[in-house]
Amino acid sequence: MSGNTFTRRAALVGGAATLGVPLLAGARPAQAGTWGRIANGSHVNRRVYTGLFFGGPHNPNSVPLFTRHPLDPDRLDWTSTADIRFALQRLVGVGLNTVTLSYFGHEGDTDAFAPTWLFSRTRWPHENVPGTYTEAEQIARVRELFAVAREVGLLVAPLLEVTPNNRFFEYFPTNLDVLLDRAGWLLKHFGDEPNFLRVFDRTGKARHVLGQIEAIHLGQVDPVDFAAGFDTAARLLHQRSGHLPGWWLDPTPLPPFGSHAGPDPAALRTTSSVLGINPFNITSQSPGAAEPEEQITPDERMAYARQITRTWAASGIPYLAPLLPGYDARIVFPHLGSYGFTTDWLRQQRDLAVNSGNAGVSFTTLNGFTEGYVVYPTEENGDTITRWAAEAVDAHRAHWI
């Protein structure tokens, strides 16, 4: 199962109105800081509109694997501050107020596993200089992203990716060392950035947001112990960094039909540090027994999406509803099949997210060119997905006034 996880993530490299969403348990009135709402002064008490963003120039190994090709490749190659501004301004145009920044690690995992190289040790290809960056140079490049994001009005929330060196689903909650090292590095070096996303917890206290993808456990685990691990990690990170963090959690497995053990609504609802549920991809499988992915119909995928949504939108924990225009990794993962992108699929995705996302919405990825989920204009889809994304954000804002 974990092997499938790494294979799937390596592809990025080259490798309802009927849902009955309740009021958030323990939430305070908006003027006091509502659980799950933004605490940063520029967007205080607003809902989150975000998506997973891969920062930096493309990993050279990923480019031949693109199934979607940007219409503005020269403006998305990260070779200048102006290009960074262009890429982020496009997201503001869709209506986003936050980017969820993918972080595979800064000590080599980004070079090996990430589709882009913001955190790479290897010097960026366009510099034409061999060798590696110092840690100070790595930090400076990430700070440039924060600075440009601040200029265009975007907040930044790092998301910790799983890798062969960060097997969260195996070590958590019994061993926190790797989680503390990685999350601690982010807080230490970027926690003072004014646009590092902060969100109110269930007591109305502002916390720095850290996302964790595939926040599940392989095998049996006590859900109460699993939930308590997040509070323990947050407390230790606060002691070490001086910044009080909280968590956005993805409660789903990356491999189709993987383990869902660990995250439990009742247990997580009692924690101090869980800020919201932010699933990564809720259409990767059907709701029943395991079957070959290419045999799963769009209706079965949406049935699984509604199953996950019912569980977490009604959990009493702030819920960021995921939006996925489709999936197409036919070059690296032909066995996973391609789906979505149709008018009916886009409508169902929009309606489910609009009706269930009590804390906001989150696009599965914003620039996942190797797997087809992209909100930028592309050669294959033109501006259809870009317009759909903007319409979905507008519809959500209107629904949750």
C-alpha positions as CSV (number, residue, x, y, z in Angstrom):
1,M,0.0,0.0,0.0
2,S,2.8,2.4,0.9
3,G,4.6,1.4,-2.2
4,N,1.6,2.4,-4.3
5,T,1.6,5.7,-2.5
6,F,5.1,6.5,-3.5
7,T,4.6,5.3,-7.0
8,R,1.6,7.6,-7.4
9,R,3.3,10.6,-5.9
10,A,6.4,9.9,-8.0
11,A,4.3,10.5,-11.1
12,L,4.3,14.1,-10.3
13,V,8.0,14.0,-10.7
14,G,8.7,12.0,-13.6
15,G,8.2,10.5,-11.4
16,A,-25.5,19.4,-1.6
17,A,-28.1,20.8,-0.6
18,T,-29.0,17.3,0.7
19,L,-25.9,16.9,2.8
20,G,-27.3,18.5,5.9
21,V,-24.1,20.3,6.9
22,P,-24.4,21.3,10.6
23,L,-23.1,24.4,12.4
24,L,-19.5,23.8,13.5
25,A,-19.3,22.4,17.0
26,G,-17.6,24.8,19.3
27,A,-17.5,27.6,16.8
28,R,-17.6,31.2,18.1
29,P,-19.5,34.1,16.5
30,A,-17.7,35.5,13.5
31,Q,-16.5,38.6,15.2
32,A,-14.7,36.5,17.9
33,G,-12.9,34.2,15.5
34,T,-14.8,31.3,14.0
35,W,-13.2,27.9,13.9
36,G,-11.7,27.3,10.5
37,R,-11.8,30.9,9.4
38,I,-8.8,33.0,8.4
39,A,-7.1,34.9,11.3
40,N,-4.7,37.0,9.2
41,G,-5.7,40.6,9.3
42,S,-5.9,41.0,5.5
43,H,-8.6,38.3,5.3
44,V,-9.8,38.0,8.9
45,N,-12.8,35.7,9.5
46,R,-13.2,34.9,5.8
47,R,-13.4,31.4,4.4
48,V,-10.5,29.8,2.7
49,Y,-10.3,29.5,-1.1
50,T,-7.1,27.5,-2.0
51,G,-5.5,24.8,-4.0
52,L,-2.4,22.7,-3.9
53,F,0.4,24.6,-5.6
54,F,3.8,23.3,-6.7
55,G,6.3,26.1,-6.5
56,G,9.5,26.7,-8.4
57,P,10.7,25.7,-11.9
58,H,9.6,22.3,-13.3
59,N,11.6,19.3,-12.4
60,P,13.2,18.5,-15.8
61,N,12.1,14.9,-15.5
62,S,8.5,15.9,-15.1
63,V,8.1,17.9,-18.3
64,P,7.9,14.9,-20.7
65,L,5.1,13.5,-18.6
66,F,2.8,16.4,-19.0
67,T,-0.7,15.5,-20.1
68,R,-1.7,19.2,-19.9
69,H,0.5,21.8,-21.4
70,P,0.3,25.5,-20.3
71,L,-0.6,28.2,-22.8
72,D,1.9,30.4,-21.1
73,P,4.9,28.1,-20.6
74,D,7.4,31.0,-20.6
75,R,5.5,32.8,-17.9
76,L,5.2,29.7,-15.6
77,D,8.9,28.6,-15.7
78,W,9.9,30.6,-12.5
79,T,12.9,32.3,-14.1
80,S,12.1,35.8,-12.8
81,T,10.2,37.5,-10.1
82,A,7.8,38.8,-12.8
83,D,7.0,35.2,-13.8
84,I,6.3,34.3,-10.2
85,R,4.0,37.3,-9.9
86,F,2.2,36.3,-13.2
87,A,1.7,32.7,-11.9
88,L,0.2,33.8,-8.6
89,Q,-1.8,36.7,-10.1
90,R,-3.6,34.1,-12.3
91,L,-4.8,32.4,-9.1
92,V,-6.0,35.6,-7.6
93,G,-8.0,36.0,-10.8
94,V,-9.7,32.7,-10.1
95,G,-10.8,34.0,-6.8
96,L,-8.3,32.3,-4.4
97,N,-7.0,33.9,-1.3
98,T,-4.5,31.2,-0.3
99,V,-2.1,28.8,-1.9
100,T,-1.4,25.4,-0.2
101,L,2.3,25.1,-0.9
102,S,3.6,21.6,-1.5
103,Y,6.6,20.6,0.6
104,F,8.4,17.3,-0.1
105,G,11.4,18.3,2.0
106,H,14.5,20.4,1.5
107,E,17.3,17.9,1.9
108,G,16.9,16.0,-1.4
109,D,13.3,14.7,-1.4
110,T,12.1,17.6,-3.5
111,D,14.8,16.9,-6.1
112,A,13.8,13.2,-6.3
113,F,10.1,13.3,-5.9
114,A,8.5,16.7,-6.5
115,P,7.2,18.0,-9.9
116,T,8.8,21.4,-9.2
117,W,11.9,22.5,-7.4
118,L,11.2,25.4,-5.1
119,F,12.7,23.5,-2.2
120,S,15.4,21.7,-4.2
121,R,19.0,21.3,-3.3
122,T,20.0,21.1,-6.9
123,R,20.5,24.5,-8.6
124,W,17.7,25.4,-10.9
125,P,18.2,24.5,-14.6
126,H,17.9,28.0,-16.0
127,E,20.9,29.2,-13.9
128,N,23.3,26.9,-15.9
129,V,25.5,26.6,-12.8
130,P,26.3,23.1,-11.4
131,G,26.1,22.3,-7.8
132,T,23.7,22.7,-4.9
133,Y,22.2,25.5,-2.9
134,T,23.1,26.4,0.6
135,E,20.3,26.3,3.1
136,A,20.3,30.1,3.2
137,E,19.8,30.2,-0.5
138,Q,17.0,27.7,-0.3
139,I,15.3,29.8,2.4
140,A,15.7,33.0,0.3
141,R,13.9,31.4,-2.7
142,V,11.0,30.4,-0.5
143,R,10.9,33.8,1.1
144,E,10.7,35.3,-2.4
145,L,7.5,33.3,-3.0
146,F,6.0,34.6,0.3
147,A,6.9,38.1,-0.7
148,V,5.3,38.0,-4.1
149,A,2.3,36.2,-2.7
150,R,1.9,39.0,-0.2
151,E,2.1,41.6,-3.0
152,V,-0.8,40.0,-4.9
153,G,-2.9,39.3,-1.7
154,L,-2.3,35.6,-1.3
155,L,-1.8,33.7,2.0
156,V,0.5,30.6,2.0
157,A,-0.2,27.3,3.9
158,P,2.6,24.7,3.6
159,L,1.5,21.1,3.1
160,L,3.7,18.2,4.1
161,E,3.9,15.5,1.4
162,V,4.7,11.8,2.1
163,T,7.9,10.4,0.6
164,P,10.0,7.3,1.3
165,N,11.7,9.5,3.9
166,N,8.5,10.7,5.4
167,R,6.3,7.7,6.0
168,F,3.7,9.5,8.0
169,F,1.2,6.7,7.7
170,E,3.6,4.3,9.4
171,Y,5.2,6.3,12.2
172,F,2.3,8.5,13.4
173,P,1.3,8.8,16.2
174,T,3.9,6.7,18.0
175,N,7.0,8.5,16.6
176,L,6.9,12.2,15.8
177,D,10.5,12.9,15.0
178,V,10.2,13.2,11.2
179,L,7.1,15.3,11.4
180,L,8.6,17.6,14.0
181,D,11.8,18.0,11.9
182,R,10.0,18.9,8.7
183,A,7.2,21.0,10.2
184,G,9.7,22.6,12.6
185,W,11.9,23.7,9.7
186,L,9.0,25.4,8.0
187,L,7.9,27.2,11.1
188,K,11.4,28.2,12.1
189,H,12.2,29.8,8.7
190,F,8.9,31.1,7.5
191,G,6.7,31.4,10.6
192,D,7.4,35.1,10.9
193,E,6.0,35.8,7.4
194,P,2.9,37.9,7.7
195,N,1.1,36.0,5.0
196,F,1.8,32.5,6.5
197,L,-1.8,31.4,6.8
198,R,-3.2,31.5,10.3
199,V,-6.7,30.1,11.0
200,F,-8.8,30.2,14.2
201,D,-9.0,26.9,16.2
202,R,-12.2,25.8,18.0
203,T,-11.4,28.1,21.0
204,G,-11.0,31.1,18.7
205,K,-7.2,31.1,19.0
206,A,-5.1,31.8,15.8
207,R,-2.7,29.1,14.7
208,H,-0.3,28.7,11.8
209,V,-1.7,26.2,9.3
210,L,0.3,23.1,8.4
211,G,-1.3,20.6,6.0
212,Q,-0.7,16.9,6.1
213,I,-1.5,14.8,3.1
214,E,-2.6,11.2,3.6
215,A,-3.2,11.6,7.3
216,I,-4.1,8.0,7.8
217,H,-2.5,4.9,9.4
218,L,-1.6,1.5,7.9
219,G,-3.0,-1.1,10.1
220,Q,-4.9,-0.8,13.4
221,V,-4.6,2.3,15.5
222,D,-6.7,3.8,18.3
223,P,-8.4,6.8,16.8
224,V,-8.2,8.7,20.1
225,D,-4.4,8.2,20.2
226,F,-4.2,9.1,16.6
227,A,-6.1,12.4,17.2
228,A,-4.1,13.2,20.3
229,G,-0.9,12.9,18.3
230,F,-1.7,16.1,16.5
231,D,-2.1,18.1,19.8
232,T,1.2,16.6,21.0
233,A,3.0,17.6,17.8
234,A,1.5,21.1,17.9
235,R,2.6,21.6,21.5
236,L,6.2,20.5,20.8
237,L,6.4,22.6,17.7
238,H,5.2,25.6,19.6
239,Q,7.8,25.0,22.3
240,R,10.6,24.7,19.7
241,S,9.6,27.5,17.2
242,G,7.6,30.0,19.2
243,H,4.8,29.7,16.6
244,L,1.6,28.0,17.5
245,P,0.6,25.6,14.7
246,G,-2.5,23.7,13.8
247,W,-3.4,21.1,11.1
248,W,-5.4,20.7,8.0
249,L,-5.8,17.0,7.5
250,D,-6.4,14.9,4.4
251,P,-8.3,11.8,5.8
252,T,-8.0,9.7,2.6
253,P,-5.4,7.3,1.3
254,L,-3.4,8.2,-1.8
255,P,-3.4,4.7,-3.3
256,P,-7.0,3.8,-4.4
257,F,-8.6,1.4,-1.9
258,G,-6.0,2.1,0.7
259,S,-6.4,2.4,4.4
260,H,-8.8,4.9,5.9
261,A,-7.8,4.0,9.5
262,G,-6.8,6.7,11.9
263,P,-8.9,9.9,11.4
264,D,-12.2,9.7,13.2
265,P,-14.6,12.6,13.3
266,A,-15.5,12.3,17.0
267,A,-11.9,12.0,18.1
268,L,-10.5,14.8,15.9
269,R,-13.4,17.1,16.9
270,T,-12.1,17.2,20.5
271,T,-8.6,18.2,19.7
272,S,-7.2,21.7,20.1
273,S,-5.0,21.8,17.0
274,V,-7.1,20.4,14.2
275,L,-8.2,23.4,12.1
276,G,-10.0,21.7,9.3
277,I,-10.4,18.7,7.1
278,N,-9.0,19.1,3.6
279,P,-9.2,15.9,1.5
280,F,-6.8,15.5,-1.4
281,N,-8.7,13.4,-3.9
282,I,-12.1,11.9,-3.2
283,T,-12.7,10.5,-6.7
284,S,-9.7,8.0,-6.9
285,Q,-11.9,4.9,-6.3
286,S,-15.4,3.6,-6.0
287,P,-17.1,3.1,-2.6
288,G,-17.1,-0.7,-2.8
289,A,-14.6,-3.5,-3.0
290,A,-11.3,-2.9,-4.8
291,E,-11.5,-3.1,-8.6
292,P,-9.2,-2.1,-11.5
293,E,-9.3,1.7,-11.7
294,E,-9.9,1.7,-15.5
295,Q,-13.2,-0.2,-14.8
296,I,-14.5,2.4,-12.3
297,T,-17.3,4.6,-13.8
298,P,-17.6,8.3,-13.2
299,D,-20.8,7.7,-11.3
300,E,-19.0,5.3,-8.9
301,R,-16.2,7.8,-8.4
302,M,-18.8,10.5,-7.5
303,A,-20.5,8.0,-5.2
304,Y,-17.2,7.6,-3.3
305,A,-16.8,11.4,-3.3
306,R,-20.3,11.8,-1.7
307,Q,-19.5,9.1,0.9
308,I,-16.4,10.9,2.0
309,T,-18.2,14.3,2.0
310,R,-21.1,13.0,4.1
311,T,-18.7,11.8,6.7
312,W,-16.6,14.9,7.0
313,A,-18.9,17.8,6.1
314,A,-21.2,16.6,8.9
315,S,-18.3,16.0,11.4
316,G,-18.6,19.3,13.2
317,I,-15.0,20.1,12.0
318,P,-14.4,22.8,9.4
319,Y,-14.5,21.2,6.0
320,L,-12.7,22.5,2.9
321,A,-14.4,20.8,0.0
322,P,-12.1,19.5,-2.7
323,L,-12.6,20.3,-6.4
324,L,-11.1,18.1,-9.1
325,P,-11.7,18.9,-12.8
326,G,-10.5,15.5,-13.8
327,Y,-7.6,13.1,-13.8
328,D,-5.2,12.2,-16.7
329,A,-1.9,10.6,-15.9
330,R,-1.9,8.3,-18.9
331,I,1.8,8.6,-19.6
332,V,3.1,7.5,-16.2
333,F,0.0,5.7,-14.8
334,P,-2.0,4.3,-17.7
335,H,-3.4,1.7,-15.3
336,L,-5.2,4.4,-13.3
337,G,-7.3,5.5,-16.1
338,S,-8.4,9.0,-17.1
339,Y,-11.7,10.5,-16.1
340,G,-13.6,13.8,-15.6
341,F,-13.3,17.0,-17.6
342,T,-16.8,16.6,-19.0
343,T,-19.6,19.2,-18.6
344,D,-21.5,16.8,-16.3
345,W,-18.4,16.0,-14.2
346,L,-17.6,19.6,-13.7
347,R,-21.2,20.4,-12.7
348,Q,-21.2,17.6,-10.1
349,Q,-17.9,18.6,-8.7
350,R,-19.0,22.2,-8.4
351,D,-22.3,21.4,-6.8
352,L,-20.9,19.0,-4.2
353,A,-18.2,21.5,-3.2
354,V,-20.5,24.5,-3.1
355,N,-23.1,22.8,-0.9
356,S,-20.6,21.0,1.5
357,G,-17.6,23.3,2.0
358,N,-18.5,25.1,5.2
359,A,-14.9,26.3,5.6
360,G,-14.2,26.9,2.0
361,V,-13.0,25.0,-1.1
362,S,-9.6,23.6,-2.1
363,F,-8.7,22.6,-5.7
364,T,-6.9,19.2,-5.6
365,T,-4.0,20.8,-7.5
366,L,-3.6,24.1,-9.3
367,N,-0.7,23.1,-11.6
368,G,-0.5,19.3,-11.7
369,F,0.4,19.2,-15.3
370,T,1.5,15.5,-15.2
371,E,-1.8,14.3,-13.9
372,G,-4.1,16.6,-15.7
373,Y,-5.6,18.6,-12.8
374,V,-4.7,22.2,-13.7
375,V,-6.6,25.5,-13.3
376,Y,-4.3,27.4,-15.6
377,P,-5.3,27.7,-19.3
378,T,-3.9,24.8,-21.3
379,E,-3.5,23.7,-24.9
380,E,-5.8,20.8,-24.3
381,N,-8.6,22.5,-22.4
382,G,-8.2,26.2,-23.3
383,D,-9.6,28.3,-20.5
384,T,-12.6,26.0,-19.8
385,I,-11.2,24.8,-16.5
386,T,-10.0,28.2,-15.5
387,R,-13.5,29.6,-16.0
388,W,-15.1,26.7,-14.2
389,A,-12.8,27.2,-11.3
390,A,-13.7,30.9,-11.0
391,E,-17.4,30.1,-11.4
392,A,-17.2,27.5,-8.6
393,V,-15.5,30.0,-6.2
394,D,-18.1,32.6,-7.0
395,A,-20.9,30.2,-6.5
396,H,-19.5,29.0,-3.2
397,R,-19.1,32.6,-1.9
398,A,-22.7,33.4,-2.9
399,H,-24.0,30.2,-1.2
400,W,-22.2,30.8,2.1
401,I,-22.9,34.5,2.6
